[in-house]
């Protein structure tokens, strides 16, 4: 998509930019205190250039018996937030979550199948038995741990994306007072902005006009066409869009809200929770985990 330059391809420049933004963000953060409509896609059909993980020796004995019998693990994911999870040019799922999920499945001797579910419907879909696990940059929060198990696999952070030049001069959440901000339904940034409105109301300041969309890409589009003043999303997604169109977007102020991110499993399925944890530990130990995150430019999010 971008013209190649001497000594460094556009792809490597893009990944380098994402890696720098993520690394800088976590340095700053560490110093600061619906109805599901699944579309399943076998992981085997995912574009190899984007998601193929290094060869991993499968260990089928780790998987619970019911999963072994099925021969597959079904992941629910909101596949609309690059570079974590998104559809490639061939409408196949790709991204760091997809690649890591495929590698976990391989480690368990299983096929990974991806069910595309709106973010707000992920936990209901899991609880209804429509999938075995959630892999969709799901933040590890106490309220979520009350209803599902979580296997942490990376860090994430929040950001506010604005038009290049930051025309509204946004630096903090307070600066969003009276402005229109697009978000995806059910996300942490939606909750953060709702809480910010409580603060603004107590201070007798104009509230943030939070415009909610079913998909992250829908929220981004509103910023692209100038219908909103800002777009709230994860730092990883913001960095991806800046890399794609560097003259169009920028992050306003400092990223915030660093948090662990996990794979969700129903509370009762401790066997699968343990199996995923064991598989993930193996991928960390053999280097596959860091290789995948590096492939998508988010190695700064890696767990130690």
Secondary structure, DSSP 8 states (H G I E B T S, - for coil): ----BTTB-HHHHHHHHHHHHHHHHHHHHHT--------EEEGGGS-HHHH--------GGGS-HHHHHHTEEEEEE---BTTTBEE-TTS-EESHHHHHHHHHHHHTT-EEEEEE--GGGHHHHHHTTS-SEEEEEEE--HHHHTTEEEEEEEEEEEEEEEETT-TT---SGGGGTT-EEEEETT-HHHHHHHHHHHHHHHTT----EEEEESSHHHHHHHHHTTSSSEEEEEHHHHHHHHHH-TTTEEE-S--EEEEEEEEEEETT-HHHHHHHHHHHHHHHHTTHHHHHHHHTT-GGG---
